[in-house]
Structures are given as structure tokens and as C-alpha cells.
Amino acid sequence: MLQTIIKLFISSGIIVIVSEIAKKNTFLGGLIVSIPLISILSMIWLYMDTKNIENVISLSNSILWMVIPSLALFIVFPVLLKAGVNFYMGMGLSILITMVCYGLTIFILARLGIEL
């Protein structure tokens, strides 16, 4: 239980720190967020919990493939905001479009025989 609380504290702490940094410097905030900290921490937590390298490899491969459709959010969201769409509507639409991109990616990978 203590290990879970430590994981929660570290992971959520990163989000708070980055959001505070981004208030002062959006570039630095973006740079820190672009580092796959959550992915790295997730792989560390998974390895520490299971000591199973195959699970870590599988997680890493899944992350790799899912980064591609996640880019849709970062393309669509600023375009919608620049077009005058309300922040929350833009975020919602961007998330919806990203979900569709995830689904298409999973479908295409399955058709190509790539197992996640």
C-alpha cells in the first residue's frame, strides 16, 4: 500500500510541478511534458512490481504505437482554438478525434498482424 501511495505522490507531483512551470514559461513546461515521464515511470513501476521484462517490452511497444494517434490532439486542439472554438468544446472535440485515431490505429495494426 505504501508503494502505491509513493507512486501516486510522485506521478501527481510531476503534473503539479509542470503546470506551475508552464504558468511562467510555456516552452519549458512543454519541453518537460514532452519527455515521456509518465511512460518512464510506468515502465519502472511495472518492472519493480513484476520483475517481468516481457511485460516492460510489451508496454514499451504499445506506448510506441499509441504515440502516433495521440499526436492528433496536439494538431487539432490548437487549430480549433485559433478558429474561435470555445476551450472546452475544442478540448472535447480534440479528445473525440484522438479517440477515433486510436481506434483506427488499433484496427490498422490488427489488420497488419501487429499485436499490442
C-alpha positions, -999 to +999 in steps of 0.1 A: +000+000+000+028+024+009+044+018-025+011+027-043+009+059-023+045+068-032+038+061-069+007+083-067+026+112-049+055+111-075+033+108-105+008+135-095+036+157-082+051+158-117+018+171-131+016+199-105+052+209-109+049+211-147+017+231-146+033+256-123+064+258-145+041+263-176+025+293-159+058+311-161+073+295-192+051+276-216+081+264-237+099+249-206+066+234-195+061+219-230+096+206-230+092+188-197+059+174-207+072+161-240+097+140-221+078+107-216+080+109-178+047+091-173+058+063-197+092+060-180+076+059-145+051+034-157+078+011-170+098+015-138+067+008-116+058-022-138+093-037-135+095-030-098+061-047-093+066-077-116+103-080-124+089-092-158+110-078-187+085-092-213+057-070-198+080-040-199+089-047-235+052-051-243+043-019-226+071+000-244+059-013-278+023-003-270+034+032-260+054+035-292+024+026-314-001+048-294+021+079-296+012+082-332-026+087-328-021+108-297-005+135-319-040+142-333-049+160-301-019+184-304-027+191-340-064+195-338-067+214-305-047+245-313-064+246-348-098+246-332-088+273-307-074+295-334-107+290-353-125+305-323-139+273-309-146+275-271-118+260-250-139+232-235-156+224-268-123+223-285-108+200-259-138+177-261-137+176-299-099+171-299-103+142-274-130+126-295-109+129-327-080+114-309-101+085-297-111+079-333-075+080-343-066+054-315-094+032-328-082+034-364-046+028-353-056-003-334-077-015-363-049-010-388-023-026-366-045-057-362-050-059-399-013-058-404-008-085-378+009-063-352-002-075-318-003-050-289 
